[in-house]
Amino acid sequence: MSDSLSRRTFLTAGLTGITAIAAVLTGCTTEQRPQDRPSTGDRTPKTPDPETTTIPGTRVLLVYFSRAGENYYYRGRRDLEVGNTEVLAGMISDRIDCVTYEIEAAEPYPDAYDPTVERNRREQQDDARPGMSNPLPDVSGFDIVLLGSPVWGSRAPMIMSTFIDGVDLAGKTILPFVTYAVSGMSGIDNDYRDALPDSEVRDGLAVQGETVTEAAPGLDAWLNANNLV
């Protein structure tokens, strides 16, 4: 991951305690250089006014967990340098004013596909809360939170539960998005509704992992329906 900023808003956590630093530039950034991302199509990202957020008076936080390495691909396997969910998160951050926070596992998931499937099966069976390597962010200043992840075993990875259990999302609007192999949204937006009864959880966006770089039309429609563009 690169430490460079590409004129976008960046969120990171300090080494001691829970803190968030937002540099007010133009939009939002991830730690990866744009040229290192797989192509997301010919769409030219908009350049937002640095003095405003997408919805005047609101602040938007984009939270995602993604896994690179060996992934499912049309009944086979392929190796990804950048996980599908990270690609989709990058497409979102190109389009809206937001602050980005990447969930990272304290114990990284294996690069190989089958061991990851087995670890996820155990974590789901145990209702586990896998540890995170980065401190939780301060979410108090945000009105809208986008939650992104792959779909594993017809659910969000359990580390997403670690995140939502660890922060106060009451009163916030939650927009889930997922990348999947065969299951679609798989009811993950409903799972978040159950877990976050004091939040407004809207219908999520599901993108097939194999076609994530072609997701611009559906993504734009979803963002527009939620008044983010």
Buried (B, 14 or more C-beta within 10 A) or exposed (E): EEEEEBEBBBBBBEEEEEEBEBEEBBBBBBEBEBEEBEEBEEEEBEEBEEEEBBBEEBBBBBBBBBBBBBBBBEEEEEEBEBBBBBBBBBBBBBBBBBBBBBBEBEEEBBEEBEEBBEBBEEBBEEEBBBEBEBBBBBBEEBBBBBBBBBBBBBBBBBBBBBBBEBBEBEEBBBBBBBBBBEBBBBBBBBBBBEBBEEBEBBEBBBBBBBEBBBBBEEBBEBBEEBEBB
